[in-house]
Amino acid sequence: MEAICGQTSQCALAGFFCFIYDFQTLLTGAMAIVVAMFAGIPVWRQLRDSNLQTRISHRETLANLLRAALRCYEKVDQSIREPLSFAVRVTSDPDGEAIHISAEDAHHLEQMLPSALDWYLVVLADTEHGDIEVRKTALKTALVQLGGTLNDAHWADHNDQQQQEKRIPDDEWSDIVVRCAEAKIEAAERVSRVESTYRHLREAQEAWIQSLRSQIAKLDLQIATPR
């Protein structure tokens, strides 16, 4: 072949074979690349389909989380809305100024509010996003403190110094009465604290809902325009 290619007078066909001979390494490499490209098309399609399926599955997971969160947060709001509204009414006047809570209202509110969210704050503790859990802990603490204040606010009015066969000493009873009066004033502040911590919890919940919706919207765009 080298002898043939060295003769310039050979026919065009011989020239073609000479070209192939001279560039056989380059042509072999090019052919290998072309073959690899055609062979890779099914693999690329498989990877694309796999990525698409992964995104669809991830979107469904996020959608389920979103639906569950919306149901949960609606139930939370329903559980606390009425008792918290009652708490505000009995500890503040129409102008929003703090007032003393009555013994009857303190007792009634104690039965309504402090345990209203036990199913969420206790049973479902440590099951959500970190920021939400921090706010849940703050609300739980505020509710416990309010419960203690409400109990103090009505205990002396609903109990006697004489407890069955035991009489509370005068100095202890005097402290109980003083604490009862203080708690009736303190209740408004405790209710305000519960309102504040619940508002912060709602903000964290809404931020999580928005985050889920944004992630779903991004995946919807990727699914609609696969690459």
Phi and psi restraints in degrees (value plus and minus 20) as a CYANA .aco file:
   2 GLU   PHI     -84.0   -44.0
   2 GLU   PSI     -58.4   -18.4
   3 ALA   PHI     -86.1   -46.1
   3 ALA   PSI     -59.6   -19.6
   4 ILE   PHI     -86.6   -46.6
   4 ILE   PSI     -66.2   -26.2
   5 CYS   PHI     -87.1   -47.1
   5 CYS   PSI     -39.5     0.5
   6 GLY   PHI     -99.8   -59.8
   6 GLY   PSI     -31.4     8.6
   7 GLN   PHI    -118.5   -78.5
   7 GLN   PSI      93.8   133.8
   8 THR   PHI     -94.4   -54.4
   8 THR   PSI     -33.9     6.1
   9 SER   PHI    -108.7   -68.7
   9 SER   PSI     -18.9    21.1
  10 GLN   PHI     -85.7   -45.7
  10 GLN   PSI     142.9   182.9
  11 CYS   PHI     -88.6   -48.6
  11 CYS   PSI     151.6   191.6
  12 ALA   PHI     -82.8   -42.8
  12 ALA   PSI     -55.5   -15.5
  13 LEU   PHI     -83.0   -43.0
  13 LEU   PSI     -61.8   -21.8
  14 ALA   PHI     -84.1   -44.1
  14 ALA   PSI     -57.0   -17.0
  15 GLY   PHI     -82.7   -42.7
  15 GLY   PSI     -56.5   -16.5
  16 PHE   PHI     -84.4   -44.4
  16 PHE   PSI     -64.0   -24.0
  17 PHE   PHI     -86.5   -46.5
  17 PHE   PSI     -53.5   -13.5
  18 CYS   PHI     -84.6   -44.6
  18 CYS   PSI     -59.4   -19.4
  19 PHE   PHI     -81.7   -41.7
  19 PHE   PSI     -63.0   -23.0
  20 ILE   PHI     -84.0   -44.0
  20 ILE   PSI     -61.0   -21.0
  21 TYR   PHI     -83.2   -43.2
  21 TYR   PSI     -65.8   -25.8
  22 ASP   PHI     -84.9   -44.9
  22 ASP   PSI     -54.2   -14.2
  23 PHE   PHI    -134.5   -94.5
  23 PHE   PSI       7.3    47.3
  24 GLN   PHI     -82.3   -42.3
  24 GLN   PSI     -56.7   -16.7
  25 THR   PHI     -85.8   -45.8
  25 THR   PSI     -65.6   -25.6
  26 LEU   PHI     -84.6   -44.6
  26 LEU   PSI     -63.0   -23.0
  27 LEU   PHI     -86.3   -46.3
  27 LEU   PSI     -58.5   -18.5
  28 THR   PHI     -82.4   -42.4
  28 THR   PSI     -61.8   -21.8
  29 GLY   PHI     -84.2   -44.2
  29 GLY   PSI     -61.5   -21.5
  30 ALA   PHI     -84.4   -44.4
  30 ALA   PSI     -62.2   -22.2
  31 MET   PHI     -82.1   -42.1
  31 MET   PSI     -58.8   -18.8
  32 ALA   PHI     -83.3   -43.3
  32 ALA   PSI     -59.3   -19.3
  33 ILE   PHI     -85.8   -45.8
  33 ILE   PSI     -63.2   -23.2
  34 VAL   PHI     -82.9   -42.9
  34 VAL   PSI     -65.1   -25.1
  35 VAL   PHI     -81.0   -41.0
  35 VAL   PSI     -61.7   -21.7
  36 ALA   PHI     -84.2   -44.2
  36 ALA   PSI     -57.9   -17.9
  37 MET   PHI     -84.0   -44.0
  37 MET   PSI     -65.5   -25.5
  38 PHE   PHI     -86.5   -46.5
  38 PHE   PSI     -56.7   -16.7
  39 ALA   PHI     -89.0   -49.0
  39 ALA   PSI     -48.9    -8.9
  40 GLY   PHI    -101.3   -61.3
  40 GLY   PSI     -35.6     4.4
  41 ILE   PHI     -76.9   -36.9
  41 ILE   PSI     -69.9   -29.9
  42 PRO   PHI     -80.3   -40.3
  42 PRO   PSI     -57.9   -17.9
  43 VAL   PHI     -84.9   -44.9
  43 VAL   PSI     -64.0   -24.0
  44 TRP   PHI     -81.2   -41.2
  44 TRP   PSI     -62.1   -22.1
  45 ARG   PHI     -83.8   -43.8
  45 ARG   PSI     -58.7   -18.7
  46 GLN   PHI     -84.9   -44.9
  46 GLN   PSI     -62.6   -22.6
  47 LEU   PHI     -84.1   -44.1
  47 LEU   PSI     -61.6   -21.6
  48 ARG   PHI     -81.8   -41.8
  48 ARG   PSI     -64.0   -24.0
  49 ASP   PHI     -85.5   -45.5
  49 ASP   PSI     -57.1   -17.1
  50 SER   PHI     -86.1   -46.1
  50 SER   PSI     -63.1   -23.1
  51 ASN   PHI     -83.0   -43.0
  51 ASN   PSI     -60.3   -20.3
  52 LEU   PHI     -83.4   -43.4
  52 LEU   PSI     -64.1   -24.1
  53 GLN   PHI     -84.7   -44.7
  53 GLN   PSI     -57.9   -17.9
  54 THR   PHI     -82.7   -42.7
  54 THR   PSI     -62.6   -22.6
  55 ARG   PHI     -85.3   -45.3
  55 ARG   PSI     -60.9   -20.9
  56 ILE   PHI     -83.3   -43.3
  56 ILE   PSI     -63.0   -23.0
  57 SER   PHI     -84.3   -44.3
  57 SER   PSI     -61.5   -21.5
  58 HIS   PHI     -85.4   -45.4
  58 HIS   PSI     -58.4   -18.4
  59 ARG   PHI     -83.2   -43.2
  59 ARG   PSI     -61.4   -21.4
  60 GLU   PHI     -85.2   -45.2
  60 GLU   PSI     -57.6   -17.6
  61 THR   PHI     -82.9   -42.9
  61 THR   PSI     -65.6   -25.6
  62 LEU   PHI     -84.3   -44.3
  62 LEU   PSI     -58.7   -18.7
  63 ALA   PHI     -83.9   -43.9
  63 ALA   PSI     -59.1   -19.1
  64 ASN   PHI     -85.6   -45.6
  64 ASN   PSI     -61.0   -21.0
  65 LEU   PHI     -81.9   -41.9
  65 LEU   PSI     -61.1   -21.1
  66 LEU   PHI     -84.0   -44.0
  66 LEU   PSI     -66.8   -26.8
  67 ARG   PHI     -82.2   -42.2
  67 ARG   PSI     -62.9   -22.9
  68 ALA   PHI     -84.3   -44.3
  68 ALA   PSI     -61.5   -21.5
  69 ALA   PHI     -84.8   -44.8
  69 ALA   PSI     -63.0   -23.0
  70 LEU   PHI     -82.5   -42.5
  70 LEU   PSI     -62.8   -22.8
  71 ARG   PHI     -84.3   -44.3
  71 ARG   PSI     -63.3   -23.3
  72 CYS   PHI     -84.1   -44.1
  72 CYS   PSI     -66.9   -26.9
  73 TYR   PHI     -90.2   -50.2
  73 TYR   PSI     -49.8    -9.8
  74 GLU   PHI     -87.3   -47.3
  74 GLU   PSI     -60.6   -20.6
  75 LYS   PHI     -86.2   -46.2
  75 LYS   PSI     -58.6   -18.6
  76 VAL   PHI     -78.4   -38.4
  76 VAL   PSI     -68.0   -28.0
  77 ASP   PHI     -83.6   -43.6
  77 ASP   PSI     -60.5   -20.5
  78 GLN   PHI     -85.6   -45.6
  78 GLN   PSI     -55.6   -15.6
  79 SER   PHI     -89.5   -49.5
  79 SER   PSI     -54.3   -14.3
  80 ILE   PHI    -123.7   -83.7
  80 ILE   PSI     -37.0     3.0
  81 ARG   PHI     -78.6   -38.6
  81 ARG   PSI     -73.1   -33.1
  82 GLU   PHI     -86.8   -46.8
  82 GLU   PSI     -71.3   -31.3
  83 PRO   PHI     -83.2   -43.2
  83 PRO   PSI     -54.2   -14.2
  84 LEU   PHI     -91.1   -51.1
  84 LEU   PSI     -57.6   -17.6
  85 SER   PHI     -83.5   -43.5
  85 SER   PSI     -61.9   -21.9
  86 PHE   PHI     -83.2   -43.2
  86 PHE   PSI     -61.5   -21.5
  87 ALA   PHI     -80.4   -40.4
  87 ALA   PSI     -61.0   -21.0
  88 VAL   PHI     -86.4   -46.4
  88 VAL   PSI     -61.3   -21.3
  89 ARG   PHI     -83.1   -43.1
  89 ARG   PSI     -56.9   -16.9
  90 VAL   PHI    -111.4   -71.4
  90 VAL   PSI     -21.4    18.6
  91 THR   PHI    -141.6  -101.6
  91 THR   PSI     -14.5    25.5
  92 SER   PHI    -169.5  -129.5
  92 SER   PSI     130.9   170.9
  93 ASP   PHI    -105.8   -65.8
  93 ASP   PSI     156.2   196.2
  94 PRO   PHI     -76.6   -36.6
  94 PRO   PSI     -43.6    -3.6
  95 ASP   PHI    -108.3   -68.3
  95 ASP   PSI     -20.0    20.0
  96 GLY   PHI      69.0   109.0
  96 GLY   PSI     -15.5    24.5
  97 GLU   PHI    -100.0   -60.0
  97 GLU   PSI     121.3   161.3
  98 ALA   PHI     -86.7   -46.7
  98 ALA   PSI     120.2   160.2
  99 ILE   PHI    -150.8  -110.8
  99 ILE   PSI     143.7   183.7
 100 HIS   PHI     -92.4   -52.4
 100 HIS   PSI     118.2   158.2
 101 ILE   PHI    -104.9   -64.9
 101 ILE   PSI     123.0   163.0
 102 SER   PHI     -99.2   -59.2
 102 SER   PSI     141.2   181.2
 103 ALA   PHI     -81.6   -41.6
 103 ALA   PSI     -60.0   -20.0
 104 GLU   PHI     -85.6   -45.6
 104 GLU   PSI     -64.7   -24.7
 105 ASP   PHI     -87.4   -47.4
 105 ASP   PSI     -56.8   -16.8
 106 ALA   PHI     -82.8   -42.8
 106 ALA   PSI     -63.1   -23.1
 107 HIS   PHI     -86.0   -46.0
 107 HIS   PSI     -63.1   -23.1
 108 HIS   PHI     -85.0   -45.0
 108 HIS   PSI     -63.8   -23.8
 109 LEU   PHI     -87.3   -47.3
 109 LEU   PSI     -54.3   -14.3
 110 GLU   PHI     -81.8   -41.8
 110 GLU   PSI     -53.2   -13.2
 111 GLN   PHI     -96.0   -56.0
 111 GLN   PSI     -43.9    -3.9
 112 MET   PHI    -112.5   -72.5
 112 MET   PSI     -73.3   -33.3
 113 LEU   PHI    -108.9   -68.9
 113 LEU   PSI     -72.6   -32.6
 114 PRO   PHI     -74.4   -34.4
 114 PRO   PSI     -53.2   -13.2
 115 SER   PHI    -122.6   -82.6
 115 SER   PSI     -12.2    27.8
 116 ALA   PHI     -81.8   -41.8
 116 ALA   PSI     -50.9   -10.9
 117 LEU   PHI    -134.4   -94.4
 117 LEU   PSI       2.6    42.6
 118 ASP   PHI     -78.4   -38.4
 118 ASP   PSI     -57.3   -17.3
 119 TRP   PHI     -81.1   -41.1
 119 TRP   PSI     -48.0    -8.0
 120 TYR   PHI    -117.7   -77.7
 120 TYR   PSI     -67.1   -27.1
 121 LEU   PHI     -98.3   -58.3
 121 LEU   PSI     -46.9    -6.9
 122 VAL   PHI    -125.1   -85.1
 122 VAL   PSI     -77.8   -37.8
 123 VAL   PHI     -84.3   -44.3
 123 VAL   PSI     -59.6   -19.6
 124 LEU   PHI    -120.9   -80.9
 124 LEU   PSI       3.1    43.1
 125 ALA   PHI     -85.2   -45.2
 125 ALA   PSI     124.4   164.4
 126 ASP   PHI      41.5    81.5
 126 ASP   PSI      15.0    55.0
 127 THR   PHI    -138.9   -98.9
 127 THR   PSI     -18.1    21.9
 128 GLU   PHI    -147.9  -107.9
 128 GLU   PSI    -197.5  -157.5
 129 HIS   PHI     -74.6   -34.6
 129 HIS   PSI     125.1   165.1
 130 GLY   PHI     -73.6   -33.6
 130 GLY   PSI     -63.8   -23.8
 131 ASP   PHI     -84.4   -44.4
 131 ASP   PSI     -57.8   -17.8
 132 ILE   PHI     -86.2   -46.2
 132 ILE   PSI     -61.3   -21.3
 133 GLU   PHI     -83.1   -43.1
 133 GLU   PSI     -56.9   -16.9
 134 VAL   PHI     -81.8   -41.8
 134 VAL   PSI     -63.9   -23.9
 135 ARG   PHI     -88.5   -48.5
 135 ARG   PSI     -55.7   -15.7
 136 LYS   PHI     -83.7   -43.7
 136 LYS   PSI     -61.7   -21.7
 137 THR   PHI     -83.1   -43.1
 137 THR   PSI     -61.0   -21.0
 138 ALA   PHI     -84.2   -44.2
 138 ALA   PSI     -61.2   -21.2
 139 LEU   PHI     -87.4   -47.4
 139 LEU   PSI     -61.2   -21.2
 140 LYS   PHI     -79.9   -39.9
 140 LYS   PSI     -63.6   -23.6
 141 THR   PHI     -82.3   -42.3
 141 THR   PSI     -63.1   -23.1
 142 ALA   PHI     -83.5   -43.5
 142 ALA   PSI     -58.3   -18.3
 143 LEU   PHI     -89.4   -49.4
 143 LEU   PSI     -58.8   -18.8
 144 VAL   PHI     -83.9   -43.9
 144 VAL   PSI     -63.4   -23.4
 145 GLN   PHI     -84.8   -44.8
 145 GLN   PSI     -60.1   -20.1
 146 LEU   PHI     -83.5   -43.5
 146 LEU   PSI     -62.4   -22.4
 147 GLY   PHI     -78.8   -38.8
 147 GLY   PSI     -62.3   -22.3
 148 GLY   PHI     -84.6   -44.6
 148 GLY   PSI     -61.0   -21.0
 149 THR   PHI     -84.9   -44.9
 149 THR   PSI     -61.9   -21.9
 150 LEU   PHI     -84.5   -44.5
 150 LEU   PSI     -59.5   -19.5
 151 ASN   PHI     -83.1   -43.1
 151 ASN   PSI     -63.5   -23.5
 152 ASP   PHI     -83.9   -43.9
 152 ASP   PSI     -54.0   -14.0
 153 ALA   PHI     -89.9   -49.9
 153 ALA   PSI     -44.2    -4.2
 154 HIS   PHI    -136.7   -96.7
 154 HIS   PSI     -28.1    11.9
 155 TRP   PHI     -83.4   -43.4
 155 TRP   PSI     -67.4   -27.4
 156 ALA   PHI     -85.1   -45.1
 156 ALA   PSI     -49.7    -9.7
 157 ASP   PHI     -97.7   -57.7
 157 ASP   PSI     -46.0    -6.0
 158 HIS   PHI    -125.6   -85.6
 158 HIS   PSI     -14.1    25.9
 159 ASN   PHI    -156.0  -116.0
 159 ASN   PSI     141.3   181.3
 160 ASP   PHI    -127.8   -87.8
 160 ASP   PSI     140.7   180.7
 161 GLN   PHI     -84.1   -44.1
 161 GLN   PSI     -50.4   -10.4
 162 GLN   PHI    -107.9   -67.9
 162 GLN   PSI      89.9   129.9
 163 GLN   PHI    -123.1   -83.1
 163 GLN   PSI      77.0   117.0
 164 GLN   PHI      32.5    72.5
 164 GLN   PSI    -132.9   -92.9
 165 GLU   PHI    -115.1   -75.1
 165 GLU   PSI     -16.1    23.9
 166 LYS   PHI    -141.7  -101.7
 166 LYS   PSI     114.0   154.0
 167 ARG   PHI    -123.8   -83.8
 167 ARG   PSI     110.4   150.4
 168 ILE   PHI     -91.4   -51.4
 168 ILE   PSI     110.0   150.0
 169 PRO   PHI     -76.4   -36.4
 169 PRO   PSI     130.9   170.9
 170 ASP   PHI     -77.7   -37.7
 170 ASP   PSI     -61.6   -21.6
 171 ASP   PHI     -87.2   -47.2
 171 ASP   PSI     -57.6   -17.6
 172 GLU   PHI     -89.1   -49.1
 172 GLU   PSI     -60.7   -20.7
 173 TRP   PHI     -85.3   -45.3
 173 TRP   PSI     -56.8   -16.8
 174 SER   PHI     -82.8   -42.8
 174 SER   PSI     -60.7   -20.7
 175 ASP   PHI     -83.8   -43.8
 175 ASP   PSI     -58.8   -18.8
 176 ILE   PHI     -84.0   -44.0
 176 ILE   PSI     -62.9   -22.9
 177 VAL   PHI     -85.5   -45.5
 177 VAL   PSI     -62.8   -22.8
 178 VAL   PHI     -82.8   -42.8
 178 VAL   PSI     -64.4   -24.4
 179 ARG   PHI     -83.9   -43.9
 179 ARG   PSI     -55.8   -15.8
 180 CYS   PHI     -80.7   -40.7
 180 CYS   PSI     -64.8   -24.8
 181 ALA   PHI     -85.9   -45.9
 181 ALA   PSI     -61.3   -21.3
 182 GLU   PHI     -83.9   -43.9
 182 GLU   PSI     -61.1   -21.1
 183 ALA   PHI     -85.2   -45.2
 183 ALA   PSI     -53.2   -13.2
 184 LYS   PHI     -84.1   -44.1
 184 LYS   PSI     -51.3   -11.3
 185 ILE   PHI    -100.5   -60.5
 185 ILE   PSI     -60.7   -20.7
 186 GLU   PHI     -87.4   -47.4
 186 GLU   PSI     -44.6    -4.6
 187 ALA   PHI     -75.5   -35.5
 187 ALA   PSI     -58.9   -18.9
 188 ALA   PHI     -81.9   -41.9
 188 ALA   PSI     -61.5   -21.5
 189 GLU   PHI     -85.6   -45.6
 189 GLU   PSI     -60.2   -20.2
 190 ARG   PHI     -85.5   -45.5
 190 ARG   PSI     -59.8   -19.8
 191 VAL   PHI     -84.5   -44.5
 191 VAL   PSI     -62.1   -22.1
 192 SER   PHI     -81.0   -41.0
 192 SER   PSI     -57.7   -17.7
 193 ARG   PHI     -85.5   -45.5
 193 ARG   PSI     -61.0   -21.0
 194 VAL   PHI     -83.3   -43.3
 194 VAL   PSI     -63.6   -23.6
 195 GLU   PHI     -76.7   -36.7
 195 GLU   PSI     -65.4   -25.4
 196 SER   PHI     -85.3   -45.3
 196 SER   PSI     -66.8   -26.8
 197 THR   PHI     -88.0   -48.0
 197 THR   PSI     -53.6   -13.6
 198 TYR   PHI     -89.0   -49.0
 198 TYR   PSI     -58.3   -18.3
 199 ARG   PHI     -82.2   -42.2
 199 ARG   PSI     -61.0   -21.0
 200 HIS   PHI     -86.6   -46.6
 200 HIS   PSI     -56.5   -16.5
 201 LEU   PHI     -83.0   -43.0
 201 LEU   PSI     -64.2   -24.2
 202 ARG   PHI     -80.9   -40.9
 202 ARG   PSI     -58.2   -18.2
 203 GLU   PHI     -83.1   -43.1
 203 GLU   PSI     -61.7   -21.7
 204 ALA   PHI     -87.0   -47.0
 204 ALA   PSI     -59.4   -19.4
 205 GLN   PHI     -83.4   -43.4
 205 GLN   PSI     -64.6   -24.6
 206 GLU   PHI     -85.3   -45.3
 206 GLU   PSI     -55.7   -15.7
 207 ALA   PHI     -85.2   -45.2
 207 ALA   PSI     -58.9   -18.9
 208 TRP   PHI     -87.1   -47.1
 208 TRP   PSI     -61.5   -21.5
 209 ILE   PHI     -80.6   -40.6
 209 ILE   PSI     -64.8   -24.8
 210 GLN   PHI     -84.5   -44.5
 210 GLN   PSI     -57.8   -17.8
 211 SER   PHI     -82.7   -42.7
 211 SER   PSI     -64.1   -24.1
 212 LEU   PHI     -83.0   -43.0
 212 LEU   PSI     -63.7   -23.7
 213 ARG   PHI     -83.6   -43.6
 213 ARG   PSI     -59.1   -19.1
 214 SER   PHI     -85.8   -45.8
 214 SER   PSI     -61.7   -21.7
 215 GLN   PHI     -84.7   -44.7
 215 GLN   PSI     -60.2   -20.2
 216 ILE   PHI     -85.5   -45.5
 216 ILE   PSI     -62.4   -22.4
 217 ALA   PHI     -82.2   -42.2
 217 ALA   PSI     -60.2   -20.2
 218 LYS   PHI     -84.4   -44.4
 218 LYS   PSI     -62.8   -22.8
 219 LEU   PHI     -87.0   -47.0
 219 LEU   PSI     -57.1   -17.1
 220 ASP   PHI     -79.5   -39.5
 220 ASP   PSI     -59.5   -19.5
 221 LEU   PHI     -87.8   -47.8
 221 LEU   PSI     -61.3   -21.3
 222 GLN   PHI     -87.4   -47.4
 222 GLN   PSI     -56.7   -16.7
 223 ILE   PHI     -90.4   -50.4
 223 ILE   PSI     -58.1   -18.1
 224 ALA   PHI     -91.8   -51.8
 224 ALA   PSI     -47.6    -7.6
 225 THR   PHI    -147.2  -107.2
 225 THR   PSI      47.0    87.0
 226 PRO   PHI     -85.9   -45.9
 226 PRO   PSI     128.2   168.2
